[in-house]
Amino acid sequence: MFVGTFEHSLDDKGRVVLPATFRAQLVDKGFLSQLDRCLGLWTEEGFAEVAQTLTERIREGLAPQEAMRAFAANAHEVRPDAQGRITIPQRLRDFARLERDAVVIGAINRIEIWDASRWDDQSGIADDSLIQAVTALGL
């Protein structure tokens, strides 16, 4: 399970340090791909689950085939190095508008890597959504 918010910077080679608690779950490898204005990073098992769910939604007519193409074509296998860094390919950095300052967050079943200014905008929306969900669900 991935939780927490961590601020990091990308180095000149497009690498970002993952928090130690996240690295422990990505010892073998992980998969990085496009997500909603950010990048998603999954364990191998988590990535397979997302691909399976997306495949089912395509079969049901609830998602276009192009979604699977984009998800798979833009995916990149990563392994943290000895310093806990992963390299983010340029095309994925461009998609997420990652230049220097990044925020790495835990999103329960995945890690999200955000451009810091985009995360500032998104985190306020996320906070409001949580308040509404907690109220509606009576938690």
PyRosetta script that sets phi, psi and omega in degrees:
from pyrosetta import init, pose_from_sequence

init()
pose = pose_from_sequence("MFVGTFEHSLDDKGRVVLPATFRAQLVDKGFLSQLDRCLGLWTEEGFAEVAQTLTERIREGLAPQEAMRAFAANAHEVRPDAQGRITIPQRLRDFARLERDAVVIGAINRIEIWDASRWDDQSGIADDSLIQAVTALGL")
pose.set_psi(1, 135.8)
pose.set_omega(1, -178.1)
pose.set_phi(2, -110.2)
pose.set_psi(2, 123.1)
pose.set_omega(2, 177.8)
pose.set_phi(3, -141.4)
pose.set_psi(3, 155.8)
pose.set_omega(3, 175.7)
pose.set_phi(4, 110.4)
pose.set_psi(4, 166.7)
pose.set_omega(4, 179.0)
pose.set_phi(5, -129.3)
pose.set_psi(5, 130.4)
pose.set_omega(5, -175.7)
pose.set_phi(6, -136.4)
pose.set_psi(6, 131.0)
pose.set_omega(6, 179.4)
pose.set_phi(7, -98.1)
pose.set_psi(7, 129.9)
pose.set_omega(7, -179.4)
pose.set_phi(8, -141.5)
pose.set_psi(8, 169.5)
pose.set_omega(8, 175.0)
pose.set_phi(9, -119.6)
pose.set_psi(9, 145.3)
pose.set_omega(9, 172.3)
pose.set_phi(10, -78.4)
pose.set_psi(10, 141.7)
pose.set_omega(10, 175.8)
pose.set_phi(11, -86.7)
pose.set_psi(11, -177.9)
pose.set_omega(11, -176.3)
pose.set_phi(12, -65.3)
pose.set_psi(12, -17.3)
pose.set_omega(12, 179.5)
pose.set_phi(13, -97.2)
pose.set_psi(13, 7.5)
pose.set_omega(13, 179.1)
pose.set_phi(14, 77.6)
pose.set_psi(14, 27.3)
pose.set_omega(14, 179.3)
pose.set_phi(15, -102.5)
pose.set_psi(15, 146.9)
pose.set_omega(15, 175.5)
pose.set_phi(16, -129.3)
pose.set_psi(16, 143.9)
pose.set_omega(16, 178.1)
pose.set_phi(17, -83.0)
pose.set_psi(17, 132.0)
pose.set_omega(17, 174.2)
pose.set_phi(18, -92.2)
pose.set_psi(18, 142.9)
pose.set_omega(18, 175.7)
pose.set_phi(19, -57.4)
pose.set_psi(19, 146.2)
pose.set_omega(19, -177.5)
pose.set_phi(20, -55.4)
pose.set_psi(20, -38.8)
pose.set_omega(20, -178.9)
pose.set_phi(21, -65.4)
pose.set_psi(21, -30.0)
pose.set_omega(21, 178.0)
pose.set_phi(22, -77.5)
pose.set_psi(22, -40.1)
pose.set_omega(22, -178.2)
pose.set_phi(23, -57.8)
pose.set_psi(23, -37.4)
pose.set_omega(23, -177.7)
pose.set_phi(24, -59.2)
pose.set_psi(24, -28.1)
pose.set_omega(24, -179.5)
pose.set_phi(25, -91.0)
pose.set_psi(25, -5.8)
pose.set_omega(25, -178.6)
pose.set_phi(26, -120.0)
pose.set_psi(26, 30.5)
pose.set_omega(26, -175.8)
pose.set_phi(27, -58.6)
pose.set_psi(27, -47.6)
pose.set_omega(27, -178.2)
pose.set_phi(28, -74.2)
pose.set_psi(28, -59.0)
pose.set_omega(28, 177.5)
pose.set_phi(29, -174.8)
pose.set_psi(29, 165.1)
pose.set_omega(29, 175.7)
pose.set_phi(30, -138.9)
pose.set_psi(30, 173.0)
pose.set_omega(30, 179.2)
pose.set_phi(31, -127.7)
pose.set_psi(31, 127.8)
pose.set_omega(31, -177.6)
pose.set_phi(32, -108.0)
pose.set_psi(32, 133.4)
pose.set_omega(32, 177.0)
pose.set_phi(33, -153.8)
pose.set_psi(33, 174.4)
pose.set_omega(33, 177.8)
pose.set_phi(34, -66.0)
pose.set_psi(34, 147.3)
pose.set_omega(34, 174.5)
pose.set_phi(35, -139.6)
pose.set_psi(35, -151.6)
pose.set_omega(35, -177.0)
pose.set_phi(36, -83.3)
pose.set_psi(36, 91.2)
pose.set_omega(36, -179.8)
pose.set_phi(37, 63.5)
pose.set_psi(37, 12.7)
pose.set_omega(37, 178.8)
pose.set_phi(38, -147.3)
pose.set_psi(38, -172.4)
pose.set_omega(38, 175.2)
pose.set_phi(39, -111.6)
pose.set_psi(39, 141.4)
pose.set_omega(39, 175.1)
pose.set_phi(40, -104.6)
pose.set_psi(40, 141.4)
pose.set_omega(40, 177.0)
pose.set_phi(41, -127.9)
pose.set_psi(41, 121.0)
pose.set_omega(41, -176.4)
pose.set_phi(42, -118.6)
pose.set_psi(42, 154.5)
pose.set_omega(42, 166.0)
pose.set_phi(43, -66.1)
pose.set_psi(43, 167.5)
pose.set_omega(43, 178.1)
pose.set_phi(44, -58.8)
pose.set_psi(44, -41.9)
pose.set_omega(44, -179.8)
pose.set_phi(45, -67.3)
pose.set_psi(45, -42.1)
pose.set_omega(45, 179.1)
pose.set_phi(46, -63.6)
pose.set_psi(46, -40.1)
pose.set_omega(46, 178.6)
pose.set_phi(47, -64.1)
pose.set_psi(47, -42.1)
pose.set_omega(47, 178.4)
pose.set_phi(48, -62.7)
pose.set_psi(48, -38.7)
pose.set_omega(48, 178.3)
pose.set_phi(49, -64.7)
pose.set_psi(49, -43.1)
pose.set_omega(49, 178.2)
pose.set_phi(50, -63.7)
pose.set_psi(50, -43.9)
pose.set_omega(50, 178.7)
pose.set_phi(51, -61.4)
pose.set_psi(51, -40.9)
pose.set_omega(51, 178.7)
pose.set_phi(52, -64.5)
pose.set_psi(52, -45.7)
pose.set_omega(52, 178.8)
pose.set_phi(53, -61.5)
pose.set_psi(53, -44.0)
pose.set_omega(53, 178.9)
pose.set_phi(54, -62.8)
pose.set_psi(54, -41.0)
pose.set_omega(54, 177.2)
pose.set_phi(55, -60.1)
pose.set_psi(55, -44.1)
pose.set_omega(55, 179.0)
pose.set_phi(56, -63.2)
pose.set_psi(56, -42.1)
pose.set_omega(56, 180.0)
pose.set_phi(57, -65.2)
pose.set_psi(57, -35.0)
pose.set_omega(57, 177.0)
pose.set_phi(58, -66.0)
pose.set_psi(58, -45.9)
pose.set_omega(58, 178.5)
pose.set_phi(59, -60.0)
pose.set_psi(59, -35.3)
pose.set_omega(59, 179.8)
pose.set_phi(60, -80.4)
pose.set_psi(60, -4.3)
pose.set_omega(60, -178.7)
pose.set_phi(61, 78.4)
pose.set_psi(61, 16.9)
pose.set_omega(61, -177.5)
pose.set_phi(62, -96.2)
pose.set_psi(62, -6.9)
pose.set_omega(62, 177.9)
pose.set_phi(63, -146.9)
pose.set_psi(63, 147.1)
pose.set_omega(63, 179.1)
pose.set_phi(64, -79.8)
pose.set_psi(64, 151.6)
pose.set_omega(64, 177.9)
pose.set_phi(65, -57.7)
pose.set_psi(65, -30.8)
pose.set_omega(65, -179.4)
pose.set_phi(66, -61.7)
pose.set_psi(66, -27.2)
pose.set_omega(66, 178.5)
pose.set_phi(67, -63.3)
pose.set_psi(67, -42.6)
pose.set_omega(67, 178.7)
pose.set_phi(68, -67.2)
pose.set_psi(68, -41.0)
pose.set_omega(68, 178.7)
pose.set_phi(69, -58.7)
pose.set_psi(69, -47.4)
pose.set_omega(69, -178.5)
pose.set_phi(70, -65.9)
pose.set_psi(70, -42.4)
pose.set_omega(70, -178.5)
pose.set_phi(71, -61.5)
pose.set_psi(71, -47.3)
pose.set_omega(71, -176.9)
pose.set_phi(72, -76.5)
pose.set_psi(72, -43.2)
pose.set_omega(72, -176.8)
pose.set_phi(73, -64.5)
pose.set_psi(73, -30.7)
pose.set_omega(73, -178.9)
pose.set_phi(74, -95.8)
pose.set_psi(74, 1.5)
pose.set_omega(74, 179.4)
pose.set_phi(75, -74.5)
pose.set_psi(75, 149.6)
pose.set_omega(75, -178.4)
pose.set_phi(76, -141.3)
pose.set_psi(76, 127.1)
pose.set_omega(76, 177.1)
pose.set_phi(77, -76.4)
pose.set_psi(77, 133.3)
pose.set_omega(77, -179.6)
pose.set_phi(78, -130.7)
pose.set_psi(78, 152.2)
pose.set_omega(78, 173.0)
pose.set_phi(79, -136.7)
pose.set_psi(79, 126.5)
pose.set_omega(79, 176.6)
pose.set_phi(80, -61.0)
pose.set_psi(80, 138.2)
pose.set_omega(80, 176.4)
pose.set_phi(81, -80.6)
pose.set_psi(81, -173.2)
pose.set_omega(81, -176.5)
pose.set_phi(82, -61.0)
pose.set_psi(82, -26.7)
pose.set_omega(82, 178.1)
pose.set_phi(83, -92.3)
pose.set_psi(83, 3.7)
pose.set_omega(83, 178.4)
pose.set_phi(84, 81.9)
pose.set_psi(84, 18.7)
pose.set_omega(84, -178.9)
pose.set_phi(85, -96.1)
pose.set_psi(85, 147.9)
pose.set_omega(85, 168.8)
pose.set_phi(86, -119.3)
pose.set_psi(86, 148.5)
pose.set_omega(86, 177.3)
pose.set_phi(87, -93.5)
pose.set_psi(87, 129.4)
pose.set_omega(87, 178.6)
pose.set_phi(88, -102.4)
pose.set_psi(88, 118.5)
pose.set_omega(88, -180.0)
pose.set_phi(89, -58.5)
pose.set_psi(89, 151.4)
pose.set_omega(89, -177.0)
pose.set_phi(90, -56.2)
pose.set_psi(90, -41.8)
pose.set_omega(90, -178.0)
pose.set_phi(91, -62.2)
pose.set_psi(91, -34.6)
pose.set_omega(91, 177.6)
pose.set_phi(92, -76.5)
pose.set_psi(92, -36.3)
pose.set_omega(92, 175.0)
pose.set_phi(93, -62.3)
pose.set_psi(93, -40.1)
pose.set_omega(93, 178.3)
pose.set_phi(94, -63.2)
pose.set_psi(94, -45.1)
pose.set_omega(94, -179.7)
pose.set_phi(95, -57.3)
pose.set_psi(95, -46.3)
pose.set_omega(95, -175.8)
pose.set_phi(96, -88.1)
pose.set_psi(96, -0.3)
pose.set_omega(96, -177.7)
pose.set_phi(97, 58.3)
pose.set_psi(97, 36.9)
pose.set_omega(97, 178.3)
pose.set_phi(98, -82.4)
pose.set_psi(98, 121.6)
pose.set_omega(98, 177.5)
pose.set_phi(99, -119.1)
pose.set_psi(99, -61.0)
pose.set_omega(99, -176.4)
pose.set_phi(100, -132.8)
pose.set_psi(100, -65.4)
pose.set_omega(100, -176.7)
pose.set_phi(101, -84.8)
pose.set_psi(101, 127.6)
pose.set_omega(101, -178.0)
pose.set_phi(102, -128.8)
pose.set_psi(102, 156.1)
pose.set_omega(102, 173.5)
pose.set_phi(103, -123.1)
pose.set_psi(103, 127.5)
pose.set_omega(103, 179.2)
pose.set_phi(104, -108.5)
pose.set_psi(104, 120.1)
pose.set_omega(104, -178.3)
pose.set_phi(105, -121.7)
pose.set_psi(105, 151.9)
pose.set_omega(105, 171.1)
pose.set_phi(106, -89.2)
pose.set_psi(106, 131.9)
pose.set_omega(106, 179.0)
pose.set_phi(107, -125.3)
pose.set_psi(107, 48.6)
pose.set_omega(107, 178.6)
pose.set_phi(108, 65.4)
pose.set_psi(108, -74.4)
pose.set_omega(108, -175.8)
pose.set_phi(109, -98.6)
pose.set_psi(109, 3.6)
pose.set_omega(109, 179.0)
pose.set_phi(110, -155.9)
pose.set_psi(110, 168.9)
pose.set_omega(110, 172.4)
pose.set_phi(111, -105.5)
pose.set_psi(111, 142.1)
pose.set_omega(111, 173.6)
pose.set_phi(112, -118.0)
pose.set_psi(112, 138.7)
pose.set_omega(112, 178.4)
pose.set_phi(113, -117.4)
pose.set_psi(113, 117.3)
pose.set_omega(113, -173.9)
pose.set_phi(114, -116.6)
pose.set_psi(114, 147.5)
pose.set_omega(114, 163.3)
pose.set_phi(115, -64.3)
pose.set_psi(115, 137.5)
pose.set_omega(115, -173.9)
pose.set_phi(116, -58.2)
pose.set_psi(116, -42.2)
pose.set_omega(116, -178.8)
pose.set_phi(117, -70.3)
pose.set_psi(117, -36.3)
pose.set_omega(117, 175.3)
pose.set_phi(118, -64.3)
pose.set_psi(118, -39.6)
pose.set_omega(118, 179.2)
pose.set_phi(119, -65.0)
pose.set_psi(119, -38.8)
pose.set_omega(119, 177.2)
pose.set_phi(120, -56.6)
pose.set_psi(120, -44.0)
pose.set_omega(120, 177.7)
pose.set_phi(121, -66.1)
pose.set_psi(121, -44.9)
pose.set_omega(121, -175.1)
pose.set_phi(122, -71.6)
pose.set_psi(122, -35.2)
pose.set_omega(122, -174.6)
pose.set_phi(123, -64.7)
pose.set_psi(123, -33.8)
pose.set_omega(123, 175.9)
pose.set_phi(124, -65.1)
pose.set_psi(124, -41.3)
pose.set_omega(124, 177.0)
pose.set_phi(125, -64.0)
pose.set_psi(125, -42.7)
pose.set_omega(125, -179.9)
pose.set_phi(126, -63.1)
pose.set_psi(126, -41.5)
pose.set_omega(126, 178.6)
pose.set_phi(127, -60.8)
pose.set_psi(127, -45.5)
pose.set_omega(127, 178.6)
pose.set_phi(128, -62.1)
pose.set_psi(128, -40.7)
pose.set_omega(128, 179.5)
pose.set_phi(129, -64.1)
pose.set_psi(129, -40.0)
pose.set_omega(129, 178.0)
pose.set_phi(130, -62.7)
pose.set_psi(130, -45.3)
pose.set_omega(130, 179.1)
pose.set_phi(131, -58.2)
pose.set_psi(131, -45.1)
pose.set_omega(131, 179.7)
pose.set_phi(132, -64.4)
pose.set_psi(132, -42.5)
pose.set_omega(132, -178.9)
pose.set_phi(133, -66.1)
pose.set_psi(133, -44.1)
pose.set_omega(133, 179.5)
pose.set_phi(134, -60.9)
pose.set_psi(134, -43.0)
pose.set_omega(134, 179.2)
pose.set_phi(135, -65.0)
pose.set_psi(135, -48.0)
pose.set_omega(135, -176.8)
pose.set_phi(136, -65.1)
pose.set_psi(136, -36.6)
pose.set_omega(136, -177.2)
pose.set_phi(137, -89.3)
pose.set_psi(137, -8.0)
pose.set_omega(137, 179.1)
pose.set_phi(138, 68.4)
pose.set_psi(138, 33.9)
pose.set_omega(138, -179.2)
pose.set_phi(139, -83.0)
pose.dump_pdb("model.pdb")
